[in-house]
Amino acid sequence: MANFRVGRVTQEVQREVNDILKKKVRDPRVQDVTITEVRVTGDLQQATIYYSILSDKASDLEKAQLGLEKASGLIRKELGHRLTLYKTPEIMFERDESVAYGNRIDELLRNLNKD
């Protein structure tokens, strides 16, 4: 039963954080952020939220991370209103490296085909 609950909370957090970023967070640094995955601890106390952005530039990545950290209080408060949980999990944001890795592989494959 607990695994089902963690899975459900994970999906809800991902959906709601994407929605909160679009509708509630006015920071331009996070407007291109997409939440790709959420991992919630078994006790539902912590959520690691993975995100990607379209840009690969280090400055844009840094700005997005800072924007998310600055907005995390608002996001967590908003999650508290939207989720039916006894305690809203602590949230941390981490860049989803798999998206950048996939983009790099695509680029390498395109370059191979050019030769």
C-alpha positions in Angstrom: 0.0 0.0 0.0 2.8 2.4 0.9 4.5 2.0 -2.6 1.2 2.9 -4.3 0.9 6.0 -2.1 4.5 7.1 -2.8 3.8 6.7 -6.6 0.6 8.7 -6.4 2.3 11.5 -4.4 5.2 11.5 -6.9 2.8 12.0 -9.8 0.8 14.7 -8.0 3.9 16.6 -7.0 5.2 16.5 -10.6 1.9 17.7 -12.1 1.4 20.4 -9.5 4.9 21.8 -9.6 4.7 22.1 -13.4 1.4 23.9 -13.0 2.7 26.2 -10.2 5.8 27.1 -12.3 3.5 28.1 -15.2 0.8 29.9 -13.3 2.2 31.2 -10.0 5.9 31.8 -10.3 6.6 35.1 -12.1 10.4 34.7 -12.1 11.7 34.8 -15.8 14.6 32.5 -14.8 12.2 29.6 -14.4 9.8 30.1 -17.4 11.5 27.5 -19.6 11.9 24.9 -16.8 10.1 21.5 -17.2 9.8 19.1 -14.3 10.9 15.7 -15.7 10.8 13.5 -12.6 10.1 13.5 -8.9 11.5 11.2 -6.3 9.8 11.1 -2.9 11.2 9.3 0.1 9.2 6.4 1.5 8.1 8.5 4.5 6.9 11.3 2.1 9.2 13.8 4.0 11.4 14.8 1.1 11.0 15.3 -2.6 13.8 15.7 -5.1 12.4 17.4 -8.1 14.4 16.9 -11.4 14.1 19.6 -14.1 15.4 20.4 -17.5 15.6 23.6 -19.5 16.0 24.0 -23.3 19.4 25.9 -23.0 22.7 24.1 -22.4 24.5 27.4 -21.5 26.0 27.3 -18.0 24.7 30.8 -17.2 21.1 29.8 -18.0 21.4 26.6 -16.0 22.7 28.6 -13.0 19.9 31.1 -13.3 17.3 28.4 -13.5 18.7 26.7 -10.4 18.8 30.0 -8.5 15.3 30.9 -9.6 13.9 27.5 -8.5 15.7 27.8 -5.1 14.3 31.3 -4.6 10.8 30.1 -5.5 11.0 26.9 -3.5 9.2 28.4 -0.5 6.3 29.6 -2.6 6.2 26.2 -4.5 6.2 24.2 -1.2 3.5 26.5 0.3 1.3 26.1 -2.8 1.9 22.3 -2.8 0.7 22.3 0.8 -2.6 23.8 -0.3 -3.0 21.4 -3.3 -1.9 18.1 -1.8 -3.9 16.1 0.7 -0.9 15.2 2.9 -0.4 15.6 6.6 2.9 17.2 6.1 4.2 18.8 2.9 7.6 17.3 1.9 10.7 19.3 1.9 11.7 20.0 -1.7 15.0 20.1 -3.5 15.6 20.9 -7.1 18.2 19.0 -9.2 19.0 19.3 -12.9 18.0 16.2 -14.9 21.3 15.3 -16.5 19.7 12.5 -18.6 18.1 15.1 -20.9 21.4 16.9 -21.6 23.0 13.5 -22.1 20.4 12.5 -24.6 20.8 15.7 -26.5 24.6 15.2 -26.6 24.1 11.7 -28.1 21.7 13.1 -30.7 24.2 15.7 -31.7 27.0 13.1 -32.0 24.8 10.9 -34.2 23.9 13.8 -36.4 27.6 14.6 -36.8 28.4 11.0 -37.7 25.8 11.1 -40.5 27.4 14.2 -42.0 30.7 12.5 -42.7 
